[in-house]
Amino acid sequence: MSKVITHMTMSLDGFIADPDDRIDDLFDWYDAGDVAMTTANEGVSFKVDEAGAAMLRDLTERTGALVSGRRLFDITEGWGDRHPVGAPVVVVTHRPPRHADRWPRTTFVSGVAEAVARAREIAGDKDVTIASADVVQQALALGLVDDVCVSLAPVLLGEGIPYFANLGRHVLLEDPEVVQGRRALHLRYPVRR
């Protein structure tokens, strides 16, 4: 059965980027191993450890659609219409880009619930992955998330963009699946229903 999951790399103090949207120290684990991994985006590849590679393979093979916020879409320039996961992207925005046809594999919608519903249609029997902090927070508040995944990086940023903030509700999680990697601890928490 397909799920709606979240996945972000997070600092030990809860941030997914520094105040200037830099992620360098957080993403050390993507180049901390001997296992070369290509992605669906020719410009993105990784050298991770075996544990990280197994987690990434599982995540990418199960993802049928990805949900993103407009901010991340803009920062990455829409991944050149080829997100590394290889799945179509649904972007939550109140103002689609002027030339949205530049991204034929990308759908623009105005709300989180609509984005998750559209992504489920696109994904079919595969999972939907949410990869933007604000969208994750809204989806959790709406009760739309099945699993919360965190790649916990050994860094304290002190300030930045939080993964979880202002949820507006209390969310209980089950015990995590834990994968110890090099430069990251990969955690997957089912959301308690």
C-alpha positions as CSV (number, residue, x, y, z in Angstrom):
1,M,0.0,0.0,0.0
2,S,1.3,3.4,-0.9
3,K,2.2,5.9,1.8
4,V,2.8,9.6,2.1
5,I,6.3,10.1,3.7
6,T,8.5,13.0,4.4
7,H,12.3,13.1,4.0
8,M,14.7,15.8,4.8
9,T,18.3,16.0,6.2
10,M,18.3,17.8,9.5
11,S,20.8,19.1,11.9
12,L,20.8,17.8,15.4
13,D,19.2,21.1,16.6
14,G,16.4,20.7,14.0
15,F,17.3,22.8,11.0
16,I,17.2,21.8,7.3
17,A,19.3,24.7,6.1
18,D,21.1,27.7,7.6
19,P,19.5,31.2,7.5
20,D,21.0,31.7,4.0
21,D,19.6,28.4,2.6
22,R,23.0,26.8,2.7
23,I,23.1,23.0,3.3
24,D,26.8,22.1,2.8
25,D,27.5,20.8,6.4
26,L,24.1,19.0,6.5
27,F,24.8,17.2,3.2
28,D,28.3,15.8,4.1
29,W,26.8,12.3,4.2
30,Y,26.0,12.5,0.4
31,D,29.8,12.4,-0.2
32,A,31.0,10.4,2.8
33,G,31.3,6.9,1.4
34,D,32.5,4.5,-1.3
35,V,29.2,3.6,-3.0
36,A,28.6,5.7,-6.1
37,M,25.0,6.5,-6.8
38,T,23.7,8.1,-9.9
39,T,20.3,9.8,-9.9
40,A,17.6,10.6,-12.5
41,N,19.2,14.1,-12.8
42,E,22.5,13.9,-14.7
43,G,23.9,16.7,-12.7
44,V,23.4,15.0,-9.3
45,S,25.3,12.0,-8.0
46,F,26.3,10.8,-4.6
47,K,29.1,8.8,-2.9
48,V,27.5,7.4,0.2
49,D,28.2,4.5,2.6
50,E,26.4,1.2,2.1
51,A,23.8,2.0,4.8
52,G,23.0,5.4,3.2
53,A,22.9,3.8,-0.3
54,A,20.4,1.2,0.8
55,M,18.2,3.8,2.4
56,L,18.3,6.1,-0.7
57,R,17.6,3.1,-3.0
58,D,14.6,2.2,-1.0
59,L,13.3,5.8,-0.9
60,T,13.8,6.5,-4.6
61,E,12.5,3.2,-5.8
62,R,9.3,3.6,-3.8
63,T,8.7,7.3,-4.7
64,G,6.1,7.8,-7.5
65,A,5.6,11.5,-7.0
66,L,7.3,14.2,-4.9
67,V,5.7,17.2,-3.3
68,S,7.7,20.4,-2.9
69,G,7.1,24.0,-1.9
70,R,7.6,26.9,-4.2
71,R,10.7,28.2,-2.3
72,L,12.6,24.9,-2.7
73,F,11.5,24.7,-6.3
74,D,12.9,28.2,-6.9
75,I,16.2,27.5,-5.1
76,T,16.8,24.4,-7.2
77,E,15.4,26.0,-10.4
78,G,12.9,23.2,-10.5
79,W,15.8,20.6,-10.7
80,G,15.8,21.2,-14.4
81,D,12.5,19.3,-14.5
82,R,14.4,16.1,-13.4
83,H,14.3,15.7,-9.7
84,P,17.1,13.3,-8.6
85,V,14.4,10.9,-7.3
86,G,13.1,10.6,-10.9
87,A,9.5,11.1,-10.1
88,P,7.2,13.9,-11.2
89,V,7.0,16.9,-8.8
90,V,3.9,18.6,-7.5
91,V,4.7,22.2,-6.3
92,V,2.5,24.0,-3.7
93,T,2.3,27.7,-4.7
94,H,-0.2,30.5,-4.9
95,R,1.7,31.9,-7.9
96,P,2.9,29.4,-10.5
97,P,5.9,30.6,-12.6
98,R,5.2,32.6,-15.7
99,H,6.5,30.0,-18.0
100,A,5.3,26.8,-16.2
101,D,5.5,24.9,-19.5
102,R,9.3,24.8,-19.0
103,W,8.7,22.1,-16.4
104,P,6.4,19.5,-18.1
105,R,6.9,16.9,-15.4
106,T,5.9,19.4,-12.7
107,T,2.3,20.3,-11.6
108,F,1.5,23.5,-9.8
109,V,-1.3,23.5,-7.2
110,S,-2.4,26.1,-4.6
111,G,-2.7,24.0,-1.4
112,V,-1.1,21.2,0.5
113,A,-4.2,18.9,0.6
114,E,-4.6,19.3,-3.2
115,A,-0.9,18.7,-3.7
116,V,-1.0,15.4,-1.8
117,A,-4.1,14.3,-3.5
118,R,-2.7,15.1,-7.0
119,A,0.6,13.4,-6.1
120,R,-1.2,10.3,-5.0
121,E,-3.0,10.2,-8.4
122,I,0.4,10.5,-10.1
123,A,2.2,8.0,-7.9
124,G,-0.4,5.3,-8.3
125,D,0.7,2.4,-6.0
126,K,4.0,4.1,-5.2
127,D,4.7,6.4,-2.3
128,V,4.4,10.2,-2.2
129,T,7.5,11.9,-0.7
130,I,7.2,15.4,0.7
131,A,10.5,17.3,0.7
132,S,9.8,20.9,1.9
133,A,9.7,21.9,5.5
134,D,6.7,24.2,5.3
135,V,4.7,21.7,3.3
136,V,5.7,18.9,5.7
137,Q,4.5,21.0,8.6
138,Q,1.1,21.7,6.9
139,A,0.7,18.1,5.8
140,L,1.4,16.8,9.4
141,A,-1.1,19.3,10.8
142,L,-3.7,18.1,8.3
143,G,-3.0,14.4,9.2
144,L,-1.8,13.5,5.7
145,V,1.6,12.0,6.6
146,D,2.2,8.3,7.2
147,D,5.9,8.2,7.9
148,V,8.4,11.0,8.9
149,C,11.9,10.3,7.7
150,V,14.9,12.2,8.9
151,S,18.5,11.9,8.0
152,L,20.1,13.4,11.1
153,A,23.4,15.1,10.4
154,P,26.0,15.6,13.1
155,V,26.0,19.3,13.1
156,L,24.5,22.1,15.2
157,L,23.5,25.0,13.0
158,G,22.3,27.2,15.9
159,E,19.7,28.9,13.6
160,G,18.2,28.4,10.2
161,I,15.1,26.9,8.6
162,P,13.4,24.4,11.0
163,Y,12.1,21.1,9.8
164,F,9.3,21.1,12.3
165,A,7.8,24.3,13.7
166,N,4.4,25.6,14.2
167,L,2.6,22.4,13.5
168,G,-0.5,23.6,15.2
169,R,-1.2,20.2,16.7
170,H,0.4,17.4,18.8
171,V,1.7,14.6,16.6
172,L,2.7,11.2,18.1
173,L,5.2,9.0,16.3
174,E,5.8,5.3,16.7
175,D,9.3,3.9,17.4
176,P,11.7,4.5,14.6
177,E,13.4,2.3,12.1
178,V,17.1,3.3,12.6
179,V,19.9,3.0,10.0
180,Q,23.3,4.1,11.2
181,G,25.3,5.6,8.3
182,R,28.5,7.6,8.0
183,R,27.8,11.3,8.7
184,A,24.1,10.6,9.1
185,L,21.7,8.7,11.2
186,H,18.6,7.7,9.1
187,L,15.4,7.6,11.1
188,R,11.9,6.6,9.9
189,Y,9.0,7.2,12.2
190,P,5.5,5.9,11.4
191,V,2.9,8.5,12.4
192,R,0.7,7.1,15.2
193,R,-3.0,7.0,14.2
